[in-house]
């Protein structure tokens, strides 16, 4: 690998499930050369599907290790140990391993790889499908600034990237990795409420989706604290204030705190169970 030079790096996505496919398709949309992308899949029918859809070369795990500069590991956390037992001894210290496995620390990989092999831990999310992902990148053992730059080059086209200490990755998983599901649940509930209030479902859907997009855009572009933006919508004794009171009475804030803590704890459990 030419350190930090993404133009000449061959990337292999090992285990192209939902997240692996999102990374693969995003790299292609960003102009990554198709002949510089490899993919592995457990099931032959899945391999054929990926080859047809993206025109990439589908190979076995050992061929991917032999031919790639960067190995993006996208298997389920519980399958990572078996994969590394198979390929770990074949990976050289001049290759870069990128972990997409929720909950697994880079030390999990380091113990199963040739000493000196650089590892970068990455947590992205499903809005990568529309190039609006939030991706957190952390340096693991032996990862240099050049390795981090290469990881940034891979994931920046999928949305926004941020570098965080690896100690924060379980919190990132709970907050943004799982985050889209929380928003979808909220939107689903608000659409149902709109129907209950007498709106056609299609109308309620359009109203809430655009409201969500507009609110998120204001949060991003205004630079203002969410409390200030919320207060701008909330008139004394108005409709919004009574609605917010009901949300607080039903413990919505406390429920979110408990949910994210549970997600963080589950990420830590996955790491423990994979050892």
C-alpha positions in Angstrom: 0.0 0.0 0.0 1.2 3.5 -0.8 0.5 5.0 2.6 -2.4 7.5 2.5 -2.7 7.3 -1.3 -6.3 6.2 -1.9 -6.0 6.3 -5.7 -3.8 3.2 -5.8 -5.3 1.3 -2.9 -7.3 -1.9 -3.6 -10.1 -2.2 -1.0 -11.7 -5.6 -0.1 -15.0 -5.5 1.7 -15.0 -8.7 3.7 -18.6 -9.8 4.4 -20.8 -7.6 2.3 -24.0 -7.5 4.4 -26.1 -4.4 4.7 -23.3 -2.2 6.0 -20.6 -3.7 3.8 -22.8 -3.1 0.7 -23.4 0.5 1.8 -19.6 1.1 1.9 -19.1 -0.7 -1.4 -21.8 1.3 -3.2 -20.7 4.6 -1.7 -17.1 4.0 -2.9 -18.4 3.4 -6.4 -20.6 6.5 -6.4 -17.5 8.5 -5.2 -15.6 7.3 -8.3 -13.4 4.6 -6.7 -12.2 2.4 -9.6 -14.2 -0.7 -9.9 -11.1 -2.7 -10.6 -9.8 -1.6 -7.2 -12.7 -3.1 -5.3 -13.1 -6.7 -4.1 -15.9 -8.2 -2.1 -16.5 -11.4 -0.2 -19.8 -13.0 0.7 -20.7 -16.1 2.6 -23.6 -17.3 0.3 -23.0 -17.9 -3.4 -26.3 -16.3 -4.3 -25.3 -13.1 -2.5 -22.0 -13.1 -4.3 -23.7 -13.4 -7.6 -26.1 -10.6 -6.7 -23.2 -8.2 -5.8 -21.3 -9.1 -8.9 -24.3 -8.3 -11.1 -25.4 -5.2 -9.3 -21.9 -3.5 -9.0 -19.7 -5.2 -11.5 -17.1 -5.9 -8.8 -14.9 -9.0 -8.5 -16.3 -11.4 -5.8 -13.5 -13.5 -4.3 -12.9 -15.8 -1.3 -11.4 -14.4 1.9 -7.9 -15.6 1.3 -7.8 -14.2 -2.3 -9.0 -10.8 -0.9 -6.2 -10.8 1.6 -3.7 -11.6 -1.1 -4.9 -9.0 -3.6 -6.0 -6.0 -1.4 -4.2 -3.2 0.3 -7.1 -2.4 2.6 -9.4 -4.9 4.3 -12.7 -3.5 5.5 -14.2 -6.1 7.8 -17.9 -6.0 7.7 -19.0 -9.3 9.2 -21.2 -9.6 12.2 -19.3 -9.2 15.5 -19.9 -12.8 16.5 -18.4 -14.0 13.2 -15.2 -11.9 13.4 -13.1 -14.3 15.4 -13.7 -17.2 12.9 -12.8 -14.9 10.0 -9.6 -13.7 11.7 -8.7 -17.3 12.5 -8.8 -17.9 8.8 -7.1 -14.9 7.4 -5.2 -13.3 10.3 -1.9 -15.1 9.7 -2.0 -14.2 6.0 -2.4 -10.4 6.6 0.9 -8.5 6.5 1.8 -5.5 8.5 1.8 -3.3 5.4 -1.9 -3.8 4.9 -4.6 -1.7 6.6 -7.5 -3.4 8.5 -10.6 -1.3 8.9 -13.1 -2.7 11.4 -16.8 -2.0 10.8 -17.8 -4.5 13.5 -20.0 -2.8 16.2 -18.6 -3.2 19.7 -15.3 -4.9 18.8 -12.3 -2.9 20.0 -9.2 -2.7 17.8 -7.3 -4.7 20.3 -9.6 -7.7 19.4 -8.1 -7.5 15.9 -4.6 -6.7 17.1 -4.4 -10.0 19.1 -5.3 -12.0 16.0 -3.1 -10.2 13.5 0.6 -10.2 12.7 2.4 -7.8 15.1 2.5 -4.3 13.6 -0.6 -4.6 11.4 -2.4 -1.2 11.6 -6.1 -1.2 12.6 -8.6 1.6 12.2 -12.0 1.3 13.9 -15.0 2.8 12.0 -18.6 3.3 12.9 -20.9 4.6 10.2 -24.6 4.5 9.7 -27.3 3.7 7.1 -27.7 7.2 5.7 -24.6 6.3 3.8 -27.1 5.0 1.2 -27.9 8.7 0.3 -24.4 10.1 1.1 -25.5 11.5 4.4 -23.8 9.2 6.8 -22.2 10.1 10.1 -18.9 8.2 10.4 -16.6 8.1 13.4 -13.0 7.0 12.8 -10.5 5.9 15.5 -6.9 4.9 15.4 -6.2 1.5 16.7 -2.8 -0.3 17.2 -0.1 0.9 14.8 -2.4 3.2 12.8 -0.7 6.3 11.6 -2.0 9.7 10.4 -1.6 8.3 6.9 -3.8 5.3 7.7 -6.5 7.6 9.2 -6.3 9.8 6.1 -6.9 6.8 3.9 -9.9 5.8 6.0 -11.2 9.4 5.7 -10.8 9.2 2.0 -12.9 6.1 1.9 -15.7 7.3 4.1 -15.9 11.1 3.4 -17.9 10.6 0.2 -20.6 8.8 2.2 -21.3 11.9 4.3 -19.6 13.5 7.3 -16.6 12.0 9.1 -15.2 12.8 12.6 -12.2 11.4 14.4 -12.8 10.3 18.0 -10.7 8.4 20.6 -11.5 4.7 20.5 -12.7 4.8 24.1 -15.7 6.8 22.8 -16.7 4.4 20.0 -19.3 2.4 22.0 -21.1 5.7 22.8 -20.9 6.6 19.1 -22.4 3.3 18.2 -25.3 4.0 20.6 -25.8 7.6 19.5 -25.3 7.7 15.7 -24.7 4.1 14.6 -28.1 3.1 15.9 -29.4 6.7 15.8 -31.4 6.5 12.5 -33.7 3.8 14.0 -34.6 6.2 16.8 -35.6 8.9 14.3 -37.5 6.5 12.2 -39.5 5.3 15.2 -40.3 9.0 16.2 -41.4 9.7 12.6 -43.5 6.6 12.5 -45.2 7.6 15.8 -45.8 11.1 14.6 -47.4 9.9 11.3 -49.7 7.6 13.3 -50.6 10.6 15.5 -51.4 12.6 12.4 -53.7 9.9 11.2 -55.4 9.8 14.6 -55.9 13.6 14.4 -57.7 13.1 11.0 -55.0 13.6 8.4 -54.6 11.2 5.4 -51.5 9.0 6.0 -49.8 10.3 2.9 -50.3 13.9 4.0 -49.0 13.2 7.6 -46.0 11.5 6.1 -45.1 14.4 3.9 -45.6 16.9 6.7 -43.4 15.1 9.2 -40.6 14.1 6.8 -40.2 17.6 5.5 -40.4 19.0 9.1 -37.6 16.5 10.1 -35.5 17.5 7.1 -36.0 21.2 7.8 -35.3 21.0 11.5 -32.1 19.0 11.0 -30.9 21.5 8.4 -31.6 24.4 10.8 -29.6 22.5 13.5 -26.7 22.0 11.2 -26.6 25.3 9.4 -27.7 27.8 12.1 -25.1 26.8 14.7 -27.6 27.5 17.4 -28.2 25.3 20.5 -31.2 23.0 20.1 -32.7 24.6 23.3 -32.7 28.0 21.6 -34.3 26.6 18.4 -36.9 24.8 20.5 -37.7 27.9 22.5 -38.2 29.8 19.3 -41.1 27.5 18.4 -42.6 27.4 21.9 -45.0 30.3 22.8 -46.1 30.6 26.5 -49.3 28.5 27.0 -49.3 27.7 23.3 -49.9 24.4 21.5 -46.2 23.5 21.4 -45.7 24.1 25.1 -48.6 21.8 26.1 -47.3 19.2 23.8 -43.8 19.4 25.2 -45.2 19.2 28.8 -46.9 15.9 27.8 -43.7 14.5 26.4 -41.9 15.4 29.6 -44.7 13.9 31.7 -44.4 10.6 29.8 -40.7 10.5 30.4 -39.5 10.8 26.8 -36.2 12.4 27.7 -35.5 9.8 30.4 -36.5 7.0 28.0 -34.0 8.2 25.4 -31.2 8.4 28.0 -32.0 4.8 29.1 -32.2 3.6 25.5 -28.8 5.0 24.5 -27.2 3.6 27.7 -28.7 0.2 26.9 -27.3 0.4 23.3 -23.9 1.3 24.7 -24.0 -1.6 27.1 -25.0 -4.0 24.4 -22.0 -2.9 22.3 -19.8 -3.8 25.2 -21.5 -7.1 25.6 -20.9 -8.0 22.0 -17.2 -7.4 22.5 -17.1 -9.6 25.6 -19.1 -12.4 23.9 -16.8 -12.4 20.9 -13.7 -13.1 22.9 
